[in-house]
Amino acid sequence: MINLLRNILLKSCLASALLLSACGDDEIPPEDRPPDELYKAAEQLLQETDYVDAAVLFGEVERLYPYSDYAKRAVIMSAFAYQKAGLYEESRIAAARYLDFYPADEDAAYAQYLIALSHYDQIDDVSRDQAVTLDAIRALRSVGEFYPDSEYATSAQLKLDLAHDHLAAKEMEIGRYYMKQGHFGAAINRFRVVVEEYETTSHTPEALHRLVESYLSLGLDDEALIAAAILGYNFRGSEWYQDSYNLLSDRNLGTREPDAGATGWLGETYRRVIRGEWL
């Protein structure tokens, strides 16, 4: 909160400096300058990639002339400029304000997309907490749900897929760690999440192979065979299937058929995926 207040005060001072600078030697009060001049000055700053100053000046257009034709556009432009500057919270606040005031406007979809980007662009290291990724997923879904016909829906879906891939990578990282520590039950729980919740990501083949490894380590041959069967059915050409097949062959299990009546989540997955049994 202290940092946010400090940023607000800094922006206020910066806005005053920008406006006085725009006035020239005559030092015309900001309130006496027409909105079109202020808006054009903000656009000029944007073209010069001076994103923070541009965002602040767009904000002043809205503050000083809230009922002008420029005010509405200034709000979305300030959100865009803050996003370009990497000030994601400020961008999100401005975009949310636009949606509050103009929910049916043609730029509403873009405002929602900017909110999603304000989270998505902060996804970085897979080793970090994934709360930002979850926020991005929720916001990206909103773009598709509320504005499915907009030009941003496709981009939002692509980013949504990448965000899911990021979460799956985190589950895999933790699962591998548990395996190295010999905690195979905990590892299985992580790989299960990938198979059940992130099955369309690039990490699913490895997750199934790690399940084979983990179940074999626990002496659960039937479960290992089922995981390998699902892996072979969906990803027979992958290196992970070959690795699983080699493991099973070393245990003289390579030609053994999995138990089609197995219970538990893996058995249900097997019957649904391979046998087409949904009930």
N, C-alpha and C positions, 0 to 999 in steps of 0.2 A: 504494500500500500504506500509506503514511504517513497519507494522508487517511482511509482505511478504519479504521485503528487509532484515529485520533483520534475518528472517529464512534462507534466501539464504546465508547471510554472515556466520551464525552459521554453516550451512551445509558445507560451503567451508572450514571453520576452522576444523570442525570435520573430513572431508575427508582427509585433510592434516595430521591430527594427526593419523588417522587410517592407512594411507599409510606409514607414517614414522614408526609406530609401527610394521607394517608387514615387514618392511625392516630389523629389527633386528639391531645388533651393526654395521653392515657395512653401514647403512644409504644409501642404494641404492636409487637413485632418482626414483620417481614413474614412470616417463616416460621410465625408463630402465627395469621395471619389466614386464614380459610377461602377456598378458591378461588372460591366463588360471589361473595363480596364484591369480590374483586379483579376478577373478570370483569365484574361489573355496573358497577364503577367505570370500567373500560376502555370499556364500551359507552356510558356517560354522556359520556365524553370524545369518543367518536366522534360522538355526536349533537350535541355542541357544536362539531363540526368541528375539534377539537383533535387532528388526525390523528397527529402525531408522538408526542405523549404517550400517545394511545390505543394505538398500535402497540407502544410500549415496555412499557406495562402488560400488554398481551396476551402479550408475550414473557415477562414475569415469571410470569404464570399457568402457562405451559408449563414454565418453568425450575423453579419452586418445587413444582409439582404435576404432574409428567410423566405420572402414571398416573391422574389424575383424569378425570372425564367432560368437564371443561372444557378440558383440555390440547389435545386434537385440534382443537376448534373455535377455540381461541385462536391456533393456528398460522395457519390460513387467514385469520382476522380480522386478524392482524398483517400478513400479506401485503397484504390489502385496504387497510388503513389506510396502510401505507407507499406504496402505489400512489397513493392519494388525496393524499398529502403530496408526491408528486413525487420520492420517494426510490426510484428504480426498481431500483437494485442490491439494496437491502435487501428490496424487495418480491419480487424474483426469487429471492433466497436463501431467504426464508421459504416461498415457493410451492414451490420445488424440494425443500425439506426435507419439506413436506407430502406430496409425491409419493413421496419416498423411504420415508416411514413408512406412508403410507396409499394405496398405488397403486390399490386397488380400491374406495376409498370413494366415496360419492355426490358428494363435492365435489372429486374428483380432476380432473374435467373443468374445473371452475372454476379450480383451481390452475394447470393447463396454460394456460388462457386468460389468467390474470394474468401468467404468464411472457411470453406473447406480447405483452400490453399493455405490459409493462415495456420492451419494445423499440419497439413500434409508436408509443407516445406520445412517443418521442424523435425521430421522423421530422419534420423541419421544413423546412429550406431545401434546395431542390433543388441549390443550388450546393455544398453540403457533401459530404464523403465519404459514400458510400452503404453502408458496412459495417453500420450500424444497421438500414437497410432490409432488407438481406439476412438479418440475424439475425431480424428480425420476420417475414419470409416463412417462414423455416424453422420458427419457433415456431408461427405461424398454421397452417401445413400440419399440424403435429403434432396440433392440436386436431381437425381434420377426419379425420385418419388414425386416431387412437386413440379419439376420442369422436365418431364421426359422427352418433350419435343424440342427442347432448346438446343442450341449449338454446343452447349457445354456438357450435355448428358454423356456423350461418347467419351470425352476426355475424362470426365468424372469416373466413369466405369473402368477405364484403363488404370487410373490411379487407385481405384478401389481394389482392383486385382493385385496391384503392386503392394498395397498396404496389407492385404491378406497374406501375401507371400512373405512380407516382413515379419508378421506375427508368427507364421509357421516356422520361419528361420529361428526365431527366438525359442520356440518350443523344442526345435531340434537341438539347439545349442545346450539347453538345459538337460534334455534327454541324454545326449552324449556324455555330459558331465556325470550324470548319475550312473551311467554304464561304467565309466572309468573308475568310479568309486565302488562298484560292485552292488549298487542299489538298483537291481533290475526291475523290481516292482514299481519303483518311482519312475524309472525310465520308460517303462511300458505305458504308464499313465500319460506321459508327455507325447509319446509317439501316437498314442490313440487319438489325442486331440487333433493332430495333424491329419490323420486318416479320416476322422469323422467330420471335423469342422473346416478343414482347409484342403479337401481332397482334390481341388482343381489347381493347386499350386505346384510348383516345380519340386517341392520337397516330399511329396507323397511316396515316390518310389523308394527313396532312402528310408523314410519312416517305416515302410513295410519291411524292408530288409533288416532294419534295427530291431523290429519286433521279432523277426525270425531269430536273430542273434540272442536277444534277451530271453525269449522263451526256451531256446535250447540251453542257455546257461542255467535256467531254473529246472531243467529236466522235463519241460512241458512240450513233448514232441508233437502232440496233436495240434496244439495252438500254433506251433512253428510251421507245421505243414499247411494249416489254413492260411496263415499270413503269406506264405510263399505261393500258395495257389492264387490268391488275390493279386499278388505282385505279378505272377506269370500271366494271368489273364489280361491285365491292363497294361503291363510294361514288360512284355517278354523280351523286347529288344534292348532293354537297358542293362547297364553294367551291374546294377544292383540285383537284378534277377539272376544273373550268372553267378554272382557272389553267394546268393542264397542257395542256389542249386548246388554249388560246390560244398557249402556247409552241410547241407542235407545228405549229399552223397558221402561225405566223410563219416557221417553217422549211420550209413547204410539206410537212409530214409529217402533216397532220391526217387525210388519207384513206388513208394507207398502213397496210397490215395488218402486225402484228408477225410475226416469224419463229417459227412454231410449233415448229421443230426446234432452236431456239437451245439452246446448252449452258450450263453454269454454274448457279449457284443460282437466278438470276432466271428462266431458262428452265424449270427444274424446277418452280419455284413457279407459273409461268404454266400449265404443262400440268396441274399438280395442281388448281389453283384453278378454272381456266376450262374445261379440257378433261376434267377428272375422271380423269386418268391418274395412278395412284398408284405404278406400277412403272416 
